[in-house]
Amino acid sequence: MAEPSVLQAAMTGACPRCGARTVFAGWVRFADRCRSCGQDFASFNVGDGAAAILILVVGAIVTVGALVLDAASEPPFWVHLVWIPVATVLTVGGLRITKAWLLAQAYRHRARDGRLAE
């Protein structure tokens, strides 16, 4: 199989080497390695980059949405509880996409943990 594009790998959770959909072992937890080609996903340090990006993006979407809804119709306070599941869905869905994108970028650019020359 040919390597998928970074966008394809991010949207489908595909292995950046072979394109098999094996990056995740859970909702947002990486598998240790690709079940198809054996690519070691543990060697990539995605870190908290995905969460940091999502805090800004999802926070902005929810805040603007709540302000627009409040200004447009002045609903009772309890109506704003709708933003809790919206933020949850955006965060979990976004984490999968963002983490897979960061892993694909790290693979594509051969990024590894820094090491001091000995």
Residue pairs with C-beta under 8 A, 6 or more apart in sequence:
1 18
1 19
1 20
2 19
3 16
3 17
3 18
3 19
4 12
4 14
4 16
4 19
4 104
6 16
6 101
6 104
6 105
6 108
7 101
8 14
8 19
9 15
9 16
9 19
9 23
9 100
9 101
9 103
9 104
10 97
10 98
10 100
10 101
10 104
11 97
11 100
12 21
12 100
13 21
13 22
13 23
13 24
13 96
13 100
14 20
14 21
14 22
14 23
14 100
15 21
15 22
15 23
15 34
15 36
15 37
15 39
16 39
16 103
16 104
16 107
16 108
17 34
17 37
17 39
17 107
18 34
18 36
18 37
18 39
20 34
20 35
20 36
20 37
22 31
22 34
22 35
22 36
23 30
23 31
23 34
23 41
23 100
23 103
24 30
24 31
24 96
24 100
25 31
25 32
27 92
27 96
28 92
28 95
28 96
28 99
30 41
30 42
30 46
30 99
30 103
31 41
32 40
32 41
32 42
33 39
33 40
33 41
33 42
34 41
39 107
41 103
43 112
44 103
44 106
44 107
44 111
45 106
45 112
45 113
46 99
46 102
46 103
46 106
49 98
49 102
50 94
50 95
50 98
50 99
50 102
51 95
53 98
54 90
54 91
54 94
54 95
54 98
57 94
58 87
58 90
58 91
58 94
61 90
62 83
62 86
62 87
62 90
65 83
65 86
66 80
66 83
69 75
69 79
69 80
70 80
105 111
